[in-house]
Amino acid sequence: MRVPAVNAAVSLISTTLGTLPPKLYRRVDSHKEIADDHPAHGLIHRRANSWTSAGKLRAQLTLDALLHGNGYAVANRTSEGRVAEFFHVPPTAMSVEIDAYGEPTYKLSQTGGVRRLSYRDVLHIPALTSFDGIAGRAPITLAREAIALALVMEEHGSKLFKDGARPSTVISYPAEASKADGQDKTGNTARRKLIEAARAGMAGVDNSGKLAIIFDGATVTPFAFSSVDAQFLELRRFAIDEIARAFRVPPTMLFELGRGTWGNTEQMGAQFVSYTLLPWIEAWTDAYSRVLFDENDDDLSIEFVVDDLLRADTATRFEAYSKAIASRVLNPNEVRALENRPPYEGGEHFVNPNTTTAATVPAKEAA
């Protein structure tokens, strides 16, 4: 997390998932409506427990998955078997065992010993890099060489520019073989005059372009950056790109705007939702459903609302809906069903709102 690109990627994914509002829907006939009367709705939408909001718990478990490979929360049930609250568990305190059929069993290390838990009592968010389908591998572990490269570049840059970087020029004065009274032949006074003359003639903006005269056999050696130093900026950008690949985040979302434009930055924002967030959303939906639902909840489903992240796509979608209604391919109630909204009276008619008033109904449908 000391690497700014890693910090930005981890914070971006975890905090975004924490701010996305999930909603519990119940299917009624041909549409879905919000099931805010179900006890699970408050656990996923408002508070995970008395002191932790649902969004904060999602952000914490996602952060644990990104840094440690897995995020865990234990479900506390009432005497009737209903989940009343979730408690966050550090990843180091939980381990997973898988039987021959692939069913996981969780072991929680506590002060009094080890507590075995069913998969229905643990809200488990594995990192997307899971090789057995159960336990995840943290991206920072799999991409440790790429992150180490970024750390080395940070240290190199710190050393390179420490104390005003490196001198631009070196004046070397030939040492005389013979010394008088333990001093060079030139003496300290002559040496100080040489330094003052060199600084006066070669340093500062006001002295740029002036003639510098070096005497008594001194030689001037300008310093030049090595090829590694000259490529420093390019190497740092490459390190950020590698970290972006490890976390599946578009580089522009990490503020690497070397190739960013107004057009592709907007598209990368949509890619962030489609290719970065949606797999995490699917993991959260599956985890919530596994713990909160039973065999009698087949009509329930959990969906995350991402409309605020896809404002441009939402406008495009509604424009397509408007054209579909105007061409009578869909009626308003069918469109409302696609948007998980209840129907309204009269919305089942196929009419063109651009040419038909609200009070007008086609003759065949009126009959």
Secondary structure, 3 states (H helix, E strand, C coil): CCCHHHHHHHHHHHHHHHHCCEEEEEEECCEEEECCCCHHHHHHHCEEECCEEHHHHHHHHHHHHHHHCEEEEEEEECCCCCEEEEEEECHHHEEEEECCCCCEEEEEEECCEEEEEEHHHEEEEECCCECCCCCECCHHHHCHHHHHHHHHHHHHHHHHCCCCCCCCEEEECCCCCCCECCECCCHHHHHHHHHHHHHHHHCCCCCCCCCCCCCCCCEEEECCCCHHHHCHHHHHHHHHHHHHHHHCCCHHHHCCCCCCCHHHHHHHHHHHHHHHHHHHHHHHHHHHHHHHCCCCCCCEEEEECCHHHCHHHHHHHHHHHHHHHHCCCCCHHHHHHHCCCCCCCCCCCCCCCCCCCCCCCCHHHHC
